[in-house]
């Protein structure tokens, strides 16, 4: 499937910001499961380009003069597979993704929730984790506006609602509690009846020497329709844009991602 993407992100500040630095992960992840045909990231000023510890292409944008707005635009076309065969390990040892983080640390409630699934996951990992995916969605159904970027997996689980970011981090926390490496993925997900979507998140678990995707929010794998941007231990490692600033006062964020099936 060939997908065309246009993703606009705009930060507007109440007052002038004196200086800001943004870490921008808006370039499709390099892997055998997707092929980038064309892609550009438009920024207000030239940026430093680097590859981070997880292999994500990252633009570091520093604005050292007063500004009240930052506009970022990513656009291009990516070919994604109709069948998800998983992704090999790459340069990072999968065992790194057993490490808990403040956002993904399993608490007693999550451990109690996942403990009855240990036997099935050990005997039939793919079926067991598919059951886990569905159980997480039932326990943390999709409801917007009730969590934030700082919400932990334990908090979202206790609250009983969230968005794809929260569902993915709960799933990751469960996997790590089962001693299965799992990582966070940011990107885009296309659906023919929902073309205008925000950035999406899902998880990948290390099974049979491959990274296998689990899109908890959509209760499915990541075959045709998913474009991977970045991976990491949690949201903070892989989020499309993350930054700091001096000054500016209040902030307003607007973002729109248009993902369409290309001819």
C-alpha positions in Angstrom: 0.0 0.0 0.0 1.3 3.5 -0.9 0.4 6.2 1.6 0.7 10.0 1.2 1.2 12.0 4.4 1.0 15.7 5.3 1.6 16.5 9.0 1.5 20.0 10.3 2.5 21.0 13.8 2.3 24.6 15.1 3.3 25.9 18.5 2.0 29.4 19.4 3.2 31.3 22.5 1.5 33.9 24.6 4.7 36.0 24.8 8.0 35.9 22.8 10.1 32.9 23.6 13.8 34.0 23.9 15.2 30.6 22.9 14.0 27.1 22.1 15.3 23.7 21.1 13.1 21.0 19.5 14.0 17.4 18.9 12.0 16.4 15.8 11.4 12.8 14.8 9.2 13.2 11.8 11.2 11.1 9.3 10.1 7.5 8.6 12.1 4.9 10.4 14.5 3.0 8.1 13.5 -0.7 7.9 12.8 -3.5 5.5 9.1 -3.3 6.1 8.5 0.1 4.7 10.0 2.1 1.8 10.1 5.9 1.7 9.7 7.1 -1.8 9.9 10.8 -1.0 9.9 12.8 2.2 10.7 16.3 3.4 10.6 18.1 6.7 10.2 21.9 6.5 11.5 23.8 9.5 11.7 27.6 10.2 15.5 27.4 10.4 18.2 24.9 9.3 18.6 22.1 11.9 21.3 19.7 12.9 20.5 16.1 11.8 21.6 13.1 13.8 20.7 9.5 14.4 19.8 8.8 18.1 20.6 5.8 20.2 17.6 3.9 18.9 18.3 4.5 15.2 15.8 7.3 14.8 16.6 10.1 12.3 16.3 13.3 14.4 16.4 17.0 13.5 17.6 19.2 16.3 16.1 22.7 15.8 17.5 25.6 17.8 16.0 29.1 17.6 18.1 31.6 19.5 16.2 34.7 18.6 12.8 35.9 19.9 9.8 34.1 18.3 6.1 33.6 19.1 5.5 30.6 16.8 7.2 27.4 15.5 5.7 25.7 12.5 6.9 22.2 11.4 5.7 20.5 8.3 6.4 16.9 7.2 5.2 15.4 4.0 5.9 12.7 1.6 4.9 9.2 0.4 5.7 5.8 1.9 5.1 2.3 0.7 4.1 -0.1 3.5 3.6 -3.9 3.4 0.2 -5.6 3.3 1.6 -8.3 5.6 3.5 -7.6 8.8 6.4 -10.1 8.9 8.1 -8.3 11.8 11.4 -6.5 11.9 14.9 -7.9 12.8 16.8 -6.6 15.8 19.0 -4.0 14.1 21.8 -2.4 16.0 20.2 -2.2 19.4 20.1 -5.4 21.6 16.4 -6.2 22.1 17.2 -6.9 25.8 17.6 -3.2 26.3 13.8 -3.0 26.0 13.3 -5.0 29.2 14.3 -1.9 31.1 11.4 -0.1 32.8 11.1 3.7 32.7 9.1 6.1 34.8 6.4 6.1 32.2 6.2 2.3 31.7 7.1 0.8 35.2 4.5 -1.8 36.1 2.9 -1.3 39.5 1.2 -4.0 41.6 -2.1 -3.6 39.8 -0.5 -4.2 36.3 1.5 -7.2 37.6 -1.7 -8.7 39.1 -3.6 -8.1 35.8 -1.0 -9.8 33.7 0.0 -12.6 36.0 -2.8 -15.0 34.9 -1.6 -14.7 31.3 2.0 -16.0 32.0 1.3 -19.6 31.2 -0.4 -18.9 27.8 2.3 -16.3 26.8 5.1 -18.8 27.7 3.5 -21.7 25.7 2.0 -19.7 22.8 3.6 -16.2 22.8 1.8 -14.7 19.7 -1.6 -15.9 20.8 -0.9 -14.9 24.4 0.2 -11.4 23.5 -2.8 -11.0 21.1 -5.0 -11.9 24.1 -3.1 -9.4 26.2 -3.6 -6.7 23.6 -7.3 -7.2 23.6 -7.4 -7.3 27.4 -5.5 -4.0 27.6 -8.0 -2.3 25.2 -10.9 -3.6 27.3 -9.2 -2.3 30.5 -8.0 1.0 29.0 -10.6 1.9 26.3 -10.0 4.9 24.0 -11.2 8.2 25.4 -9.5 11.5 24.4 -8.8 14.4 26.7 -8.4 12.4 30.0 -4.7 11.8 30.0 -1.6 13.8 29.0 2.0 13.3 27.8 3.1 12.8 31.4 0.5 10.1 32.3 2.2 6.9 33.3 1.1 3.4 32.3 0.1 2.8 36.0 -1.9 6.0 36.1 -3.7 5.2 32.8 -4.4 1.7 33.9 -5.9 2.9 37.2 -7.9 5.6 35.4 -9.3 3.0 33.0 -9.1 5.2 29.8 -6.6 6.8 27.5 -5.4 7.2 24.0 -3.0 5.1 21.9 0.0 6.5 23.8 -1.4 5.2 27.1 -2.6 1.9 25.7 0.8 1.2 24.2 2.7 2.0 27.4 0.3 -0.2 29.4 0.9 -3.0 27.0 4.7 -2.4 27.2 4.6 -2.5 31.0 2.7 -5.8 30.9 5.2 -7.3 28.4 8.2 -6.3 30.5 6.5 -7.7 33.6 6.4 -11.0 31.6 10.1 -10.7 30.8 9.3 -10.0 27.1 11.2 -7.0 25.6 8.8 -4.4 24.2 9.3 -1.0 22.7 7.2 2.1 21.9 6.5 3.1 18.3 5.3 6.5 17.0 3.9 7.0 13.5 0.8 7.2 11.5 -2.1 4.7 11.0 -4.4 4.9 7.9 -7.9 3.7 7.8 -10.1 4.1 4.7 -13.0 5.4 6.8 -10.8 7.8 8.9 -8.4 9.6 6.6 -7.8 12.6 8.9 -5.9 11.2 11.9 -3.6 12.5 14.6 -0.2 10.9 15.1 -0.6 7.3 16.3 1.3 5.0 18.7 1.6 1.3 19.0 4.0 -1.3 20.6 6.3 -4.0 19.4 7.3 -7.1 21.3 10.3 -9.3 20.7 9.0 -12.7 19.6 10.9 -15.4 17.7 13.8 -13.1 16.9 11.6 -10.5 15.3 9.9 -7.3 16.5 6.1 -8.0 16.2 3.7 -5.1 16.2 0.6 -4.8 18.4 -1.7 -1.8 17.7 -3.7 -1.9 21.0 -5.9 1.1 20.1 -7.1 -0.6 16.9 -6.9 -4.2 18.3 -4.8 -5.4 15.4 -1.3 -5.9 14.1 0.6 -3.2 12.0 0.1 -4.6 8.5 -0.7 -2.2 5.7 -1.6 1.3 6.8 1.0 1.9 9.5 4.0 4.2 8.9 6.7 3.9 11.6 8.5 7.2 12.5 10.5 6.3 15.6 11.0 3.7 18.4 12.1 3.9 22.0 11.6 2.7 25.5 8.6 4.9 25.9 6.8 8.0 24.6 9.6 10.4 25.5 12.1 8.5 23.4 9.9 8.3 20.3 7.5 11.2 20.3 7.5 13.2 17.0 8.4 16.5 18.7 9.9 17.2 22.1 11.5 20.4 23.2 12.4 23.1 25.8 12.2 26.9 25.7 13.0 30.0 27.6 10.1 32.4 28.0 7.0 32.4 25.9 4.4 32.1 28.6 1.4 30.0 27.8 1.5 27.6 24.8 -1.0 26.5 22.3 -0.4 23.4 20.2 -2.2 22.6 17.0 -1.5 19.6 14.9 -3.1 17.9 11.9 -2.0 14.7 10.1 -3.6 13.9 6.8 -2.9 10.3 5.7 -4.3 9.1 2.4 -4.0 6.1 0.2 -2.0 7.4 -2.8 -2.7 6.4 -6.4 
